[in-house]
Amino acid sequence: MTRREYYSQYEQYEIKRKEAKVMCVPEKYYSANEVDGPKINALFFQYYAITDSYRELLVSYLPIIPLLKKQVKLEEADYLLYTNGYVRCYDLSDKVCDNLRQLASYRKEGAEIIVIGKSANAKHILNGEIDNITFVGDHYAEYLGKRFGFPEMKEQYVVYDDYLEQLNVWPVDGCNNKCAFCRRSFMHIRFESQQFTFIKKQLDWYQENEPEKMRHISLRAENLTEYGIDLYGKPMLHRIIHLINSYDAVEIITIDIGMCFGEITPEIKDALCKAKKITRIGLNPEVGNDRLLKFIGKKHTCQEAIDICTQLRNANPKIVIETTVMVGLPTETIEDMYLLANLLHKIWPDYIHLNYYIHSPRTPLNEYPQMSESLREYHLQILLKQLRVIKEEYTHVKFHPVICIRHYFIWGKKRNSRKWIKEKMKLDKKNAETNFFPANMPFKRIVLRSCKTEVKWRDYE
């Protein structure tokens, strides 16, 4: 995938979000006597829903749009729907609780607040503070359908995205791990796998009725490697991989998220290596040495990560490997940056998603001294400098001409400084002259991405 294709896909994803927001906004708010059914207001839901995850958007959010077509004003509603992206990057627990307190003060007497999606985790923080409030963390499309007379409303775990032109498959939700840096360490979310027969039935329908939509299948979940543990007593992801790979209509399989090195069983690894249709996979080493891996609660070692990536490369030389690593963890040292650069050199990913560790007072890492922003950015510069030092030693250049580091929360208020604007003008000029950066210079530019949708570029050469 080229840089241009990568960000074109991202832009289409954002279009999907905006379309979903427009679709769920009613043409007008009706008066209470104009509505025969339940008197619902989803103002807060509409405002925050598109900040939620891709899964929530397609699996649960879009199916409930028929319920939102006819709404009443907030002060006349008997039911108030609420959701929020919650802790997509930062811990928004306090914001969610404040929103719910505010909503409780606006509602009419006797109105019920229904909190759906990941925001339902606020139940454990509010601890009974607000009365007449219902929390529905999962299967909320099905819950609302049964509650308000829309029996056809249910979660959709195999969903075609007409913008990205891919068939998304979510075989599992939730994660049993409690990695010390992750929101899962303090959130209460049910782990649930979908029956193998159910997924097969959905895919068989597409094969028979709309095979063209099976050309590209995206296998997705927060932790795919745990699929089947609750149903079969052991990981069974390899069955899903073999199943998808067996359809003639499938040409491309991508696994962008959800693969944990420490949970890749021999069966799963064998399935990944044999499925030649897999063109892209996300594998996250997170950090660059075994000390930090143990510190944050990961189950793998650096050598295991190297071995798995090497075997995938040998089995499928054209596969694109994406990784996510973190900078700024408590107890992190400069030496750790050198070790991380060395690990990335051995894994040789096509894309490095580089994130700052986002501190939350609710994670286990809160008990340790936190790194300052200036020291954190210094560690980042050490890492990037070391990556440039070893770039001439790369051995897979012919397969991997483009290295993009997608980098969140780096610039902050500095991103519009005069210095940055001048650098951007210089890069724009280079882009105009070359049209695209040379394939034989994989670290010519590093992609820097802010928390907003705007893409920033900086040249570290």
C-alpha positions, 0 to 999 in steps of 0.5 A: 500500500502506498502512502497515498492509498493509505491516507485515501483509505483513512479519508474514506473512513472519515466520510463514513463517520460524517455520513452516519452522523447525518443519517441519524439526525432527524429532519425535525424534532416532533412535539410529544403529541405527534409521536405515537411510539416511544418519546426518545431524544438522542441529542447527546448520542448523535453528538458523540456517536461518531467519535466511537470506534469503527466497530461500534459505528458499523456493528451497533450504531448504524442498525439503530438509525430507524429508531432515531428518525422521529425524536422529540425535544430533550425536555419532552423525552421519556428516554434520553440516549447517550454514548461517547467515544469514551477512552479512545485515546485519553481517559474520558471517564470524568467527561462522561460522568459530567455529561450524564450529570448534566443530562440528568439535570435537563430531563423532565421528571421521570425520564430515563437515561439509557447509556449505551456502548463503552460509556456504560463503564461509567456505571462503576464510577457513578456508583448509583449517583444518578437515579433512573439510568440504565447502562447497556454496554454491549448488544445495545442495538438488540436491546433497543430493538426489543425495548422499543418495538424494532425486532429487526434491529440487531448487531451486524458482525459481518458488514460491508463498508461501501466507502472502503469497499471491504467486507468487515468481519468481527468474530470477537468483542472484548479482551481478557488481557489487562495490559497495564497501559490499556483502557481494558485495565480499568474498563468492564467490557464483556468478552464474547466470540461469535459462533463459527457456524454463524460467521460461516452462514453470513459469508455463505450468503455473500458468496451466493448473493453478492460475491463481488463484496467478498473481494476484500475481507477485513478481519477485525477485533480488539483481540482476535487471537483470543477468538473461541476461548469462551466457546471452545475452551481454546483459541480457534482463530485459525479456523476463521482464517482458513474459512475466509481463505477458502472462498474463491471470491476472496482476493484480499484479506487484511488483519489491521488490529487485534493480533497479540504476539504472545497469544499466536498459537502454532495453529494460528501462525500456521494459518497466517503463513498458509493464507497467501491472500493476507496482504496486510497484518497489524502486529504490535511489539509495543516496546523494544525490550523484555523488561518493558514488555513484562512491565506493561503486562505483555505475554511475548518476548522480543525474540518471539516477535522477531521469529513470528515476523520472520516466518510470515515474511518467509512464507509471504514475502509480499505481506505488509506488516504494520506495527504500533510502538509507544514512547514515554512509558514510566521507567523508560530510559534512553537505552530503551529507545536504542533497543526499540530501534534495533527491534524495529530494524529486525522486524522491519515493518512497513508502517510504524504507528508511533504513539505517546503513552497516554497517562490515565489515573485509572491504569496500573501504571499510575503508581509510577512517576510519569515522564515529562513532556519534554523528556518524552519528546527527547526520547522520541528524537533519540528513537527517530535519529537511531532509525535513520542511523541504521536505515542503510542496513535494511534488507527488505527495501525491494519489498518495502519502499515506504516507511510511514511513522504515524505519530499522534499528539506530538506537536500540540500548540507548536504545530502552527509555529512559523518554523513548522510552516516554513518546513511545510512550505519547503516540503510542499515544494519538494512534493510538487517537484517530485510528485512522490518521494523516491521509493529507494529512500524509505525514511525520506519523510516521516508522517506526523499525525495530530489527534485531529484529521489534519495530516502534518509532514516533517522532514527529518533528513 
